[in-house]
């Protein structure tokens, strides 16, 4: 983080070594003369000494740049250039730096900096892509006002801020709000806009546009409505008003992430903004709504207030994920959203916390910052915000946020700045709570209880297992939401928030007439793993009577999990008690159909494998898959009439609408269809596929057929219908891998990777194909080792082109130590073969090394 010491590739950077920049930037003027093979970038930057820091050696980041000329205050200079940037002698006071560099966007397959996608120029600068555009102090605590001129033959030329002038072959933009370089954006191409307008709460008229390639303009309406809802919600809930005259979104086919919050010019992976009933599922619509909200909310939590350094990434991402979760809860079903978030947290973040890639929400060190765009930073970071809000209460949370925005607007901040506003506005000491940012790992919360003379006491004990670099853990603040339910099913103690701060702590409830059943961790009030000895009778009781939707769902999930574990370990039959309890819940028409659909979903293969591993067993991925299949067949056999009734009763007539109500009905009907297909040979699914007028119904039907090893005719018809739609074809690739038998999954993936429509340079297509393989433990971890070898082969091919995507897919190997010796040996061989590549990128090398060091 020091100006005077440019980072060497692969060098470890530490939070404790942070020093403020020696030079600040007052203003930036950039001119782009666009050409695919030889774009010229002219920069004029006004530097001034930072009065709060030592100046040291003047250093500008720069990578893969051809320097044409450089000058200081009009005098040519010859800087010393390295792979990381340049150094130069500079005056003692303020000065103007000018440089001209040449770059080749058409050859930039890493998709960082300025690159081309389907003939369109576009940028991705977070985290450290701007240094591939021009020489600059590319760090988030250097903020400046940017003016940009774009010259070229493309009809549309966009950048940050407001348009200020244009003419034949050029356009100029000015962003009046100081920003770090990672928020810079430029887009130029043959684009069509879907326009609209929004009037802010102070009466300001804002121009809105979604820019797309010709042919995609019919897929923008939903995204535009989601944007306007986001703008209105942020005003009403957080008091945040938009601050420019225009807000642009651009859909890009080739993009490493979901989207990017560049000030006034959000760039989106096309899969995260384009939507139509014919090509997008209900899940796609909900995801698009959430991502558009997320990137818009960054305007304040990320742009107006940004990160001092990349160790503070969770400051903007955790808060903004929490805000987009609140938004979705308000737009749709809050209980269903909470349960869905927990499912995702357990599937991705708990797995990360329990393996070699475990790290704190705010890491203490990194080699490649791209590798810390993780579930821990985002999802666990959001959980920490949620816990803080529960502890201080809604009113105090709002008061603290107002102070945060007032005090730190226009600044690059830290977690300490964030927590300080809460301490000041509430008077609470948050020094112990801060451990959530510094300690890695998922706490285990052990619970027992006693009952005596009308007093019910809960005894809690917390522990967090060792993680890489952190063998010993201190107790954390745990907000534990608890309710008590009487023997007759009535709630005798409404939800109470217990605040646990010690390693062991007890809480008592007095004046009770009978021993209650506790409902612990309501709304999943803390991201912990709960351990409590109980039985199926109590779980069934909670499933029937708990007033907290999350805990009601959790009781059913635990029933299913225990039944599956017995089937896996002992060869037991599917538990009749669980099947009966599930049938009772599904028949309850007072419950949200989306909630009932979630209740039908079994614990994942990975969840079961992790549970077996933690209990001292070596998981067998094939057996886990077989027993899950057996359980689903048992579910189908146990309630055929109920499933048929659910399917018939939740058909949605009329024109397709992506709203929460119709989507919930389709979700329940299609969940029932998946089980019914095991009994009727796919007859209903084939009929639904033939009649479907929207992608949700068509894809669900095709999935049902593939799950029973049928549907090849429909699969071909699907391809014939959609082979020209790149986003739908991603679904076609993914489905075939996901529903292949485990012993055929690697071969199916390899066949598709050699298909004419496969393009490894497109991250969406690569993730759709190989991501589906890695998400299936039985297929990826097949005893043959074919999955390991295939993935390593392709990651070695991809790394020279796109290190960022390669490094992220490497995480598929992170749980390698949980499996048997043969599988471990094959995974180690695959990882070591990758590590032995002489030109492996720093991104991928860091990930492989961390996993191997488990």
C-alpha positions in Angstrom: 0.0 0.0 0.0 3.0 2.3 -0.1 3.6 4.8 -2.9 7.4 4.3 -2.6 7.4 0.6 -2.9 5.6 -0.9 -6.0 4.1 -4.3 -5.3 6.0 -7.3 -6.9 3.7 -10.0 -8.4 3.1 -12.6 -5.7 4.2 -10.4 -2.8 2.1 -10.6 0.3 0.5 -7.3 1.3 -0.4 -6.7 4.9 -3.1 -4.4 6.4 -0.7 -3.4 9.2 1.7 -1.9 6.6 -0.8 0.6 5.2 0.6 4.1 4.7 -1.3 7.1 3.2 -0.6 8.1 -0.4 2.3 10.6 -0.7 0.5 12.4 -3.5 -3.1 13.3 -4.0 -4.9 14.0 -7.3 -6.8 17.2 -7.8 -8.2 16.5 -11.3 -7.9 14.0 -14.1 -8.4 14.6 -17.8 -8.3 11.5 -20.1 -8.6 11.3 -23.9 -9.2 8.0 -25.5 -8.5 7.5 -29.3 -10.1 4.2 -29.8 -8.7 1.5 -32.1 -9.0 -2.3 -31.4 -5.3 -3.0 -31.8 -3.8 0.3 -30.8 -5.9 2.6 -28.6 -4.1 5.7 -27.5 -4.8 7.0 -24.0 -3.7 10.6 -23.2 -3.7 11.6 -19.5 -3.3 14.9 -17.8 -3.3 14.6 -14.1 -2.8 17.4 -11.5 -0.9 16.1 -8.5 -0.4 17.8 -5.1 1.6 16.6 -2.1 -0.4 15.0 0.7 0.2 17.2 3.7 -0.6 14.2 6.0 2.0 11.8 4.5 5.6 11.6 3.5 6.0 12.0 -0.2 8.6 9.4 -0.8 9.4 8.2 -4.3 6.8 9.2 -6.9 5.3 5.9 -8.3 2.4 5.3 -10.7 0.9 1.8 -11.3 0.9 0.6 -14.9 0.8 -2.8 -16.5 1.0 -4.0 -20.1 1.2 -0.3 -21.3 3.4 1.0 -24.1 4.6 4.5 -23.1 4.7 6.9 -26.0 5.6 10.1 -24.1 5.6 11.6 -20.6 6.0 15.1 -19.3 5.8 17.1 -16.1 4.6 20.7 -16.4 5.2 20.5 -20.1 8.8 19.3 -19.8 9.5 15.8 -21.3 10.7 13.2 -18.8 12.1 9.6 -19.1 10.7 7.6 -16.1 12.0 4.3 -15.0 9.6 1.6 -16.1 9.0 -1.8 -14.5 6.3 -4.5 -14.9 4.4 -2.9 -12.1 4.6 0.7 -13.1 7.0 3.7 -13.2 9.0 5.9 -11.0 10.1 9.5 -11.7 11.7 12.5 -10.1 9.0 15.2 -9.5 8.9 18.7 -8.1 8.4 19.4 -4.4 5.1 21.1 -4.9 2.0 20.6 -7.1 2.6 19.7 -10.7 0.8 18.4 -13.8 1.7 15.0 -15.2 1.0 14.2 -18.8 1.4 10.9 -20.6 0.4 9.1 -23.7 0.2 5.3 -23.8 -0.9 2.6 -26.2 -3.0 -0.5 -25.4 -4.7 -3.2 -27.4 -8.3 -3.8 -26.2 -8.9 -6.5 -28.8 -6.1 -8.7 -27.3 -7.2 -8.3 -23.7 -8.9 -11.6 -22.9 -8.4 -11.2 -19.1 -11.4 -8.7 -19.3 -9.6 -6.3 -16.9 -8.9 -2.7 -17.9 -10.2 -1.7 -21.4 -11.2 -4.7 -23.6 -13.6 -5.6 -26.3 -16.7 -7.7 -26.2 -18.6 -8.5 -29.4 -17.2 -5.4 -31.0 -17.9 -3.1 -28.0 -15.3 -1.3 -26.0 -15.8 -1.7 -22.3 -13.9 -1.5 -19.0 -13.6 -3.3 -15.8 -11.3 -1.5 -13.3 -12.2 -3.1 -9.9 -10.0 -4.0 -8.2 -6.8 -3.1 -10.1 -7.7 -2.8 -13.8 -7.2 0.9 -14.2 -3.4 0.4 -14.2 -3.9 -1.5 -17.5 -5.4 1.7 -19.1 -2.9 4.3 -18.1 -0.2 5.2 -15.5 -2.0 6.2 -12.3 -1.9 5.8 -8.5 -4.4 2.9 -8.7 -5.5 2.6 -5.1 -8.9 3.3 -3.6 -7.8 6.1 -1.3 -6.7 8.4 -4.1 -10.0 10.1 -5.2 -10.3 12.7 -7.9 -12.7 14.4 -10.3 -12.5 13.0 -13.8 -13.2 14.6 -17.3 -13.1 12.2 -20.2 -13.0 12.7 -24.0 -13.7 9.7 -26.2 -12.8 9.7 -29.9 -13.7 7.0 -32.3 -16.1 5.8 -35.0 -18.6 4.1 -32.7 -22.1 5.7 -32.5 -22.3 5.5 -28.7 -19.6 6.8 -26.3 -20.2 6.7 -22.6 -18.3 7.4 -19.4 -18.9 8.4 -15.8 -20.8 11.4 -14.7 -22.8 13.7 -17.0 -22.4 14.3 -20.7 -21.0 17.8 -21.3 -20.3 18.0 -25.1 -20.2 15.9 -28.2 -19.6 16.2 -31.9 -18.9 14.1 -35.0 -16.7 11.2 -33.7 -16.2 12.4 -30.1 -18.0 12.9 -26.8 -17.0 14.4 -23.5 -18.1 13.4 -20.0 -17.5 15.0 -16.6 -18.0 13.4 -13.2 -18.2 16.1 -10.5 -18.0 13.6 -7.6 -14.4 12.6 -6.6 -13.8 8.8 -7.1 -11.0 6.3 -7.1 -9.7 4.9 -10.3 -11.5 1.5 -9.7 -14.8 3.3 -10.4 -13.8 4.6 -13.8 -15.8 3.3 -16.7 -15.9 3.7 -20.5 -18.2 2.0 -23.0 -18.3 2.6 -26.8 -20.1 0.6 -29.4 -23.1 0.1 -31.6 -25.7 0.2 -28.9 -29.4 0.8 -28.5 -30.9 2.4 -25.4 -34.0 1.6 -23.5 -34.8 5.1 -22.0 -36.9 6.2 -19.0 -36.9 8.9 -16.4 -37.0 9.2 -12.6 -37.9 12.1 -10.4 -36.0 12.1 -7.1 -37.5 13.1 -3.8 -36.2 16.6 -4.1 -37.8 17.0 -7.6 -34.7 16.4 -9.7 -35.4 14.8 -13.1 -32.9 12.0 -13.9 -32.4 10.4 -17.4 -32.2 6.6 -17.2 -30.9 4.3 -20.0 -30.2 0.6 -20.4 -27.8 0.2 -23.3 -27.8 -3.1 -25.2 -26.7 -4.7 -28.5 -29.2 -4.4 -31.3 -31.7 -7.3 -30.9 -31.7 -7.1 -27.1 -33.8 -4.0 -26.7 -36.9 -6.1 -26.0 -35.3 -7.5 -22.8 -34.8 -4.2 -20.9 -38.2 -3.3 -19.5 -38.0 -5.4 -16.3 -34.5 -4.1 -15.5 -35.6 -0.6 -15.9 -38.5 -1.1 -13.5 -36.2 -2.7 -11.0 -33.9 0.3 -11.3 -36.7 2.8 -10.6 -37.9 0.7 -7.6 -34.4 0.6 -6.3 -34.1 4.4 -6.5 -37.4 4.9 -4.8 -36.6 2.4 -2.1 -33.2 3.9 -1.3 -34.9 7.3 -0.8 -37.7 5.9 1.4 -35.6 3.5 3.6 -32.2 5.1 3.7 -32.9 8.7 2.7 -30.4 8.4 -0.2 -31.1 10.5 -3.4 -29.4 10.0 -6.7 -26.8 12.8 -7.5 -26.2 13.0 -11.2 -28.4 14.1 -14.2 -28.1 10.7 -15.9 -27.8 7.0 -14.9 -26.6 4.5 -17.5 -26.5 0.7 -17.4 -24.8 -1.3 -20.2 -25.2 -5.0 -20.9 -21.9 -6.8 -21.8 -21.6 -10.4 -22.9 -18.0 -11.0 -21.7 -17.7 -10.0 -18.0 -15.9 -11.7 -15.2 -18.4 -10.7 -12.5 -22.1 -10.1 -12.2 -22.0 -6.3 -12.5 -19.9 -3.2 -11.6 -21.1 -0.1 -9.8 -19.0 2.5 -11.7 -20.3 6.0 -10.9 -23.2 6.8 -13.2 -22.3 4.1 -15.7 -23.0 0.6 -14.3 -21.6 -2.2 -16.5 -23.5 -5.5 -16.2 -22.9 -9.0 -17.3 -25.7 -9.4 -19.8 -27.1 -12.3 -17.8 -27.8 -9.9 -14.9 -29.9 -7.4 -16.7 -31.5 -8.9 -19.9 -34.8 -10.5 -19.2 -37.9 -11.7 -21.0 -40.6 -14.2 -20.1 -39.6 -16.4 -23.1 -35.8 -16.5 -22.2 -35.6 -15.9 -18.4 -36.8 -17.9 -15.4 -38.5 -16.6 -12.3 -35.1 -17.1 -10.6 -33.4 -15.0 -13.3 -35.9 -12.2 -12.8 -35.5 -12.1 -9.0 -31.7 -12.2 -9.4 -31.7 -9.4 -11.9 -33.9 -7.3 -9.6 -31.5 -7.9 -6.7 -28.3 -7.2 -8.7 -29.6 -4.0 -10.2 -30.6 -2.9 -6.7 -27.2 -3.9 -5.4 -25.2 -1.9 -8.0 -27.5 1.1 -7.6 -27.2 1.1 -3.8 -23.4 1.2 -4.2 -23.8 4.8 -5.4 -23.7 5.7 -1.7 -22.3 2.6 0.0 -19.2 2.2 -2.2 -19.0 5.3 -4.4 -19.8 8.4 -2.3 -18.2 6.6 0.6 -15.5 4.1 -0.6 -12.8 1.9 0.9 -9.5 3.3 2.2 -7.8 0.1 1.0 -8.8 -3.3 -0.4 -8.7 -4.8 3.1 -11.8 -2.8 3.7 -13.7 -4.5 0.8 -16.4 -5.8 3.2 -17.1 -2.1 4.2 -18.9 -1.5 0.9 -19.8 -5.1 -0.1 -21.2 -6.4 3.2 -23.3 -3.3 3.7 -24.6 -3.2 0.1 -25.4 -6.9 0.1 -27.3 -6.4 3.3 -29.2 -3.5 1.7 -30.1 -5.4 -1.4 -31.3 -8.3 0.8 -33.6 -5.8 2.6 -34.8 -4.6 -0.7 -35.7 -8.0 -2.0 -37.4 -8.8 1.3 -39.6 -5.8 0.8 -40.3 -6.5 -2.8 -41.0 -10.2 -2.4 -41.4 -12.5 0.7 -39.1 -11.6 3.6 -39.2 -15.2 5.2 -38.5 -16.9 1.8 -35.7 -14.4 1.1 -34.2 -15.0 4.6 -34.3 -18.8 4.1 -32.8 -18.5 0.6 -29.9 -16.4 2.0 -29.2 -19.0 4.7 -29.2 -21.8 2.1 -26.7 -19.9 0.0 -24.6 -18.9 3.1 -24.3 -22.5 4.2 -23.6 -23.8 0.7 -20.8 -21.3 -0.1 -19.6 -19.4 2.9 -19.7 -22.1 5.5 -17.8 -24.3 3.1 -15.2 -21.6 2.7 -15.0 -21.0 6.5 -14.3 -24.7 7.0 -11.5 -25.2 4.5 -8.1 -23.9 3.4 -9.6 -20.7 1.9 -11.0 -19.5 5.3 -10.3 -15.9 6.0 -11.7 -13.1 8.1 -14.4 -10.8 6.8 -11.6 -8.2 6.7 -8.5 -10.1 5.7 -5.2 -9.2 7.3 -3.2 -9.9 4.2 -3.5 -10.8 0.5 -1.4 -11.5 -2.6 -4.0 -11.0 -5.3 -7.0 -8.9 -4.2 -9.2 -10.5 -6.9 -9.1 -13.7 -4.8 -10.9 -12.0 -1.9 -14.1 -11.3 -3.8 -15.5 -14.2 -1.7 -18.7 -15.4 0.0 -17.0 -14.4 3.3 -16.5 -10.8 2.3 -19.9 -10.5 0.7 -22.4 -12.8 2.4 -20.8 -13.1 5.8 -20.1 -9.4 5.7 -23.8 -8.8 5.2 -24.6 -11.2 8.1 -22.4 -9.0 10.3 -24.3 -5.9 9.3 -27.6 -7.8 10.1 -26.3 -8.8 13.6 -25.3 -5.2 14.3 -28.7 -4.0 13.4 -30.4 -6.6 15.6 -28.2 -5.6 18.5 -28.8 -1.9 18.3 -32.4 -1.9 17.0 -34.0 -0.4 13.9 -34.1 3.2 15.2 -30.5 3.3 16.3 -29.4 1.6 13.1 -31.1 4.4 11.0 -29.6 7.1 13.2 -26.1 5.6 12.9 -26.4 5.3 9.1 -27.4 9.0 8.8 -24.3 9.9 10.8 -22.2 7.6 8.6 -23.4 9.3 5.4 -23.1 12.8 6.9 -19.6 12.4 8.3 -17.9 10.3 5.6 -19.4 11.5 2.4 -16.6 11.8 -0.2 -14.2 9.8 1.9 -12.3 6.5 1.7 -13.0 4.8 5.0 -12.3 1.8 7.2 -14.2 -0.6 9.3 -13.1 1.4 12.3 -14.9 4.5 10.8 -18.0 2.4 10.3 -18.1 1.0 13.8 -17.3 4.4 15.4 -20.6 6.0 14.2 -22.5 3.2 15.9 -20.5 3.5 19.1 -21.0 7.3 19.1 -24.7 7.2 18.3 -25.6 4.3 20.6 -23.1 4.5 23.4 -22.3 0.8 22.9 -18.8 -0.6 23.2 -18.3 -2.6 19.9 -14.7 -3.7 20.5 -15.8 -7.3 21.0 -18.2 -7.2 18.2 -15.3 -6.1 15.9 -14.0 -9.7 16.2 -16.5 -10.6 13.6 -14.3 -8.7 11.2 -11.0 -10.2 12.3 -11.7 -13.8 13.2 -12.2 -16.4 10.5 -14.4 -19.5 10.9 -18.0 -20.4 11.7 -18.7 -20.5 15.4 -20.3 -23.6 16.8 -23.1 -22.9 19.3 -23.8 -25.7 21.7 -27.1 -25.6 23.6 -28.6 -27.6 26.5 -31.4 -26.7 28.9 -32.8 -27.3 32.3 -36.4 -27.1 33.7 -37.1 -26.5 37.4 -40.0 -25.0 39.3 -41.4 -23.0 36.4 -38.0 -21.7 35.3 -36.6 -22.8 31.9 -32.9 -22.1 31.5 -30.9 -22.3 28.3 -27.2 -23.0 28.6 -25.0 -21.9 25.7 -21.4 -22.6 24.8 -19.6 -21.2 21.8 -16.4 -22.3 20.1 -14.8 -21.6 16.7 -12.5 -24.2 15.2 -9.0 -23.3 14.1 -8.6 -21.8 10.7 -5.4 -21.1 8.6 -3.2 -18.7 10.6 -5.7 -18.5 13.5 -5.4 -21.5 15.8 -7.1 -19.8 18.8 -10.4 -18.0 18.8 -11.9 -15.6 21.4 -15.6 -15.5 22.2 -17.7 -13.4 19.9 -20.9 -11.4 20.4 -23.8 -13.6 19.4 -27.3 -12.2 19.1 -29.5 -15.3 19.7 -33.2 -14.8 19.0 -35.2 -17.2 21.1 -39.0 -17.9 21.4 -40.7 -20.5 23.7 -43.6 -22.7 22.6 -45.9 -24.4 25.1 -47.0 -28.0 24.9 -50.3 -27.1 23.2 -48.4 -25.3 20.4 -49.1 -21.7 21.7 -46.2 -19.3 22.0 -45.5 -18.6 25.7 -42.5 -16.3 25.1 -42.3 -14.1 22.1 -39.0 -13.6 20.3 -36.4 -12.3 22.7 -32.9 -11.3 21.7 -30.3 -12.8 24.0 -26.8 -11.3 23.7 -24.1 -13.8 24.3 -20.6 -12.4 25.0 -18.9 -15.2 27.0 -17.6 -18.6 26.0 -20.3 -20.1 28.2 -23.5 -18.3 29.3 -27.0 -19.1 30.5 -30.3 -17.4 30.2 -33.5 -18.1 32.3 -37.2 -17.6 31.7 -39.4 -17.8 34.8 -43.1 -18.0 35.6 -43.9 -20.8 33.1 -46.7 -23.2 33.7 -45.2 -26.1 31.7 -41.8 -27.0 30.2 -41.7 -25.2 26.8 -40.0 -26.2 23.5 -37.4 -23.6 22.6 -37.2 -22.0 19.2 -33.5 -21.0 19.0 -31.8 -18.7 16.5 -35.0 -17.3 15.0 -34.5 -15.7 11.6 -31.0 -17.2 11.7 -30.0 -14.3 14.0 -26.3 -15.2 13.9 -24.2 -17.1 11.3 -23.3 -20.1 13.5 -23.7 -23.9 13.4 -26.2 -24.9 16.1 -25.6 -28.1 18.1 -28.4 -29.3 20.3 -29.5 -32.8 21.3 -33.1 -33.2 20.4 -35.3 -35.8 18.8 -37.6 -36.1 15.8 -40.7 -35.6 17.9 -39.6 -32.1 18.9 -38.5 -31.3 15.4 -41.9 -32.4 14.1 -43.5 -30.3 16.8 -41.6 -27.2 15.7 -42.4 -27.9 12.1 -46.1 -27.9 13.0 -46.2 -25.0 15.5 -43.2 -22.6 15.3 -44.3 -19.1 14.5 -40.9 -18.2 13.1 -40.8 -19.2 9.4 -37.1 -19.7 9.3 -37.1 -22.1 12.3 -40.1 -23.9 11.0 -38.2 -24.5 7.7 -35.1 -25.4 9.7 -37.0 -28.1 11.7 -38.1 -29.7 8.5 -34.6 -29.5 7.0 -33.1 -31.1 10.1 -35.7 -33.9 10.0 -34.7 -34.6 6.4 -31.0 -34.3 7.1 -31.2 -36.8 10.0 -33.2 -39.2 7.9 -30.7 -39.0 5.1 -27.8 -39.4 7.4 -29.3 -42.6 8.7 -29.9 -43.9 5.2 -26.3 -43.1 4.2 -24.7 -44.5 7.4 -27.0 -47.5 8.2 -28.9 -48.2 5.1 -32.2 -47.2 6.8 -35.4 -46.7 5.0 -36.8 -43.2 4.3 -38.2 -42.0 7.6 -42.0 -42.2 7.6 -42.2 -39.5 10.3 -40.4 -37.0 8.2 -42.5 -37.8 5.1 -45.7 -37.5 7.1 -44.7 -34.1 8.6 -43.7 -32.9 5.2 -47.0 -33.9 3.7 -48.8 -32.0 6.5 -46.8 -28.8 5.8 -47.3 -29.1 2.0 -51.1 -29.4 2.5 -51.3 -26.3 4.6 -52.8 -23.7 2.2 -52.2 -20.9 4.7 -48.5 -21.1 3.9 -46.7 -19.2 1.1 -46.3 -21.6 -1.9 -42.6 -20.4 -2.1 -42.1 -21.4 1.5 -43.6 -24.9 0.8 -41.4 -25.3 -2.3 -38.3 -24.6 -0.2 -39.5 -27.1 2.4 -39.5 -29.8 -0.3 -35.8 -29.3 -1.1 -33.5 -31.7 0.5 -30.2 -30.8 2.2 -27.5 -30.6 -0.5 -24.9 -33.3 -1.2 -22.2 -30.9 0.0 -24.0 -30.1 3.2 -24.4 -33.8 4.0 -20.7 -34.5 3.1 -19.6 -31.7 5.5 -21.8 -33.0 8.3 -20.4 -36.5 7.9 -16.9 -35.1 7.8 -17.4 -33.1 11.0 -18.8 -36.1 12.8 -15.7 -38.1 12.0 -16.9 -40.0 8.9 -15.3 -40.0 5.5 -18.1 -39.1 3.1 -18.8 -41.2 0.0 -20.1 -38.8 -2.7 -21.7 -41.6 -4.7 -23.6 -43.0 -1.7 -24.8 -39.6 -0.7 -26.1 -39.0 -4.2 -27.8 -42.4 -4.3 -29.6 -41.9 -1.0 -30.8 -38.5 -1.9 -32.3 -40.0 -5.1 -33.8 -42.8 -2.9 -35.3 -40.2 -0.6 -36.8 -38.2 -3.5 -38.4 -41.4 -4.8 -39.8 -42.1 -1.4 -41.3 -38.6 -1.2 -43.0 -39.2 -4.6 -44.4 -42.6 -3.4 -45.6 -41.3 -0.1 -47.9 -38.5 -1.3 -48.8 -39.0 -5.0 -52.3 -37.5 -4.6 -51.1 -34.5 -2.7 -48.4 -33.8 -5.2 -50.8 -34.1 -8.1 -53.2 -31.7 -6.3 -50.4 -29.2 -5.7 -49.3 -29.3 -9.3 -52.9 -28.8 -10.6 -53.8 -26.2 -8.1 -50.8 -23.9 -8.6 -50.9 -23.6 -12.4 -50.8 -19.9 -13.2 -53.3 -18.9 -15.9 -53.0 -15.9 -18.2 -50.0 -13.8 -19.3 -46.7 -14.5 -17.6 -45.8 -12.1 -14.7 -42.5 -12.3 -12.8 -44.0 -11.0 -9.6 -43.6 -12.8 -6.3 -47.1 -14.3 -6.2 -47.1 -16.1 -9.6 -43.5 -17.0 -9.2 -44.2 -18.7 -5.8 -47.1 -20.7 -7.4 -44.9 -21.9 -10.3 -42.1 -22.8 -7.8 -44.4 -25.1 -5.8 -46.0 -26.6 -8.9 -42.6 -27.4 -10.5 -41.3 -28.8 -7.2 -44.2 -31.1 -7.2 -43.7 -31.9 -10.9 -40.1 -33.0 -10.2 -41.4 -35.7 -7.8 -44.4 -36.6 -9.9 -42.1 -37.3 -12.9 -40.6 -40.2 -10.9 -44.0 -41.9 -10.9 -45.6 -40.9 -14.2 -42.5 -41.5 -16.4 -42.4 -37.8 -17.3 -45.8 -37.6 -19.0 -46.8 -34.3 -17.2 -43.3 -32.8 -17.8 -43.5 -33.6 -21.5 -46.9 -32.0 -21.8 -45.7 -28.9 -19.9 -42.6 -28.6 -22.1 -44.8 -28.8 -25.2 -47.3 -26.2 -23.9 -44.9 -23.8 -22.1 -45.0 -20.2 -23.2 -42.3 -19.0 -20.8 -38.8 -20.2 -19.8 -39.7 -21.0 -16.2 -42.1 -23.7 -17.3 -40.1 -24.9 -20.2 -36.8 -25.2 -18.3 -38.5 -26.8 -15.3 -40.1 -29.5 -17.5 -36.9 -30.2 -19.3 -35.1 -30.5 -16.0 -37.6 -33.0 -14.7 -37.2 -35.1 -17.8 -33.4 -35.1 -17.6 -33.5 -36.0 -13.9 -35.2 -39.3 -14.8 -32.8 -39.9 -17.7 -35.3 -38.9 -20.4 -35.9 -35.8 -22.5 -33.4 -36.2 -25.3 -36.0 -35.3 -27.8 -37.0 -32.2 -25.8 -33.3 -31.3 -25.3 -32.8 -31.2 -29.1 -36.0 -29.2 -29.6 -34.7 -26.7 -26.9 -31.4 -26.4 -28.8 -33.1 -25.9 -32.1 -35.4 -23.2 -30.7 -32.7 -21.3 -28.7 -29.3 -21.9 -30.3 -29.1 -18.2 -31.4 -29.7 -16.9 -27.8 -26.4 -16.9 -25.9 -27.9 -16.6 -22.4 -30.5 -19.4 -23.0 -27.7 -21.6 -24.4 -25.8 -21.2 -21.1 -28.8 -22.9 -19.6 -28.6 -25.7 -22.2 -25.0 -26.4 -21.4 -25.5 -26.3 -17.6 -28.5 -28.5 -17.6 -26.9 -31.4 -19.4 -24.0 -31.5 -17.0 -26.1 -31.0 -13.8 -28.4 -33.9 -14.7 -25.9 -36.3 -16.0 -25.3 -39.5 -14.0 -22.3 -39.1 -11.7 -20.3 -41.7 -13.7 -21.1 -39.8 -16.9 -20.7 -36.2 -15.7 -17.0 -35.7 -16.6 -17.6 -37.2 -20.1 -20.6 -35.0 -20.6 -18.7 -31.9 -19.6 -15.8 -32.8 -21.9 -18.2 -33.4 -24.8 -19.8 -30.0 -24.3 -16.5 -28.3 -23.9 -15.7 -29.5 -27.5 -19.1 -28.3 -28.8 -19.1 -25.7 -31.5 -21.1 -23.3 -29.3 -18.6 -23.6 -26.4 -16.3 -20.6 -26.0 -13.8 -20.7 -23.1 -13.1 -17.0 -23.5 -16.7 -16.2 -22.4 -16.9 -16.5 -18.6 -20.6 -17.2 -18.6 -20.2 -20.2 -20.9 -17.2 -21.5 -19.0 -19.0 -21.3 -15.7 -22.2 -22.7 -17.1 -20.4 -25.8 -18.2 -17.6 -26.4 -15.7 -19.4 -24.7 -12.8 -22.2 -27.3 -13.2 -19.6 -30.1 -12.9 -18.0 -28.6 -9.7 -21.4 -28.1 -8.1 -22.2 -31.8 -8.2 -20.1 -33.6 -5.6 -21.0 -37.0 -6.9 -19.9 -36.1 -10.4 -16.9 -34.0 -9.6 -15.6 -36.4 -6.9 -16.4 -39.5 -8.9 -14.0 -42.3 -7.8 -12.4 -42.4 -11.3 -10.9 -39.0 -10.8 -12.0 -38.0 -14.2 -13.6 -34.8 -12.9 -10.4 -33.6 -11.3 -8.3 -34.3 -14.3 -10.7 -32.6 -16.7 -11.1 -29.5 -14.6 -7.3 -29.1 -14.1 -6.8 -29.6 -17.9 -9.1 -26.8 -18.8 -8.0 -24.4 -16.0 -4.5 -24.7 -17.3 -5.8 -23.8 -20.8 -7.9 -20.9 -19.4 -5.3 -19.3 -17.1 -3.2 -17.6 -19.7 -6.4 -15.9 -21.1 -8.4 -15.2 -18.0 -6.6 -15.6 -14.6 -9.5 -14.2 -12.6 -12.1 -16.7 -13.7 -9.5 -19.5 -13.5 -8.6 -18.7 -9.9 -12.3 -18.6 -8.8 -13.1 -21.9 -10.3 -10.1 -23.4 -8.5 -12.1 -23.2 -5.3 -13.8 -26.4 -6.4 -10.9 -28.2 -4.9 -11.1 -26.5 -1.5 -12.8 -29.4 0.3 -10.3 -32.0 -0.9 -9.1 -33.1 2.6 -12.5 -34.3 3.6 -12.5 -37.2 1.3 -10.8 -40.6 1.2 -7.1 -41.2 0.5 -7.6 -42.1 -3.1 -9.6 -39.0 -3.9 -7.2 -36.9 -2.0 -4.2 -38.2 -3.9 -6.0 -37.6 -7.3 -6.9 -34.0 -6.3 -3.4 -33.3 -5.0 -2.0 -34.6 -8.3 -4.4 -32.2 -10.2 -3.4 -29.3 -8.0 0.3 -30.0 -8.2 0.1 -30.3 -12.0 -1.5 -26.8 -12.1 1.1 -25.4 -9.6 3.9 -26.8 -11.9 2.9 -24.7 -14.8 5.8 -22.3 -15.4 3.7 -19.3 -16.4 0.8 -19.8 -14.0 -0.8 -16.4 -13.1 -0.4 -15.0 -9.7 -4.2 -15.2 -9.1 -4.3 -18.9 -9.8 -1.0 -19.7 -8.1 -2.1 -18.1 -4.9 -5.4 -20.1 -4.9 -3.7 -23.4 -5.7 -1.0 -22.9 -3.1 -3.5 -22.0 -0.3 -5.6 -25.1 -1.2 -2.6 -27.4 -1.3 -1.4 -26.1 2.1 -4.6 -27.3 3.8 
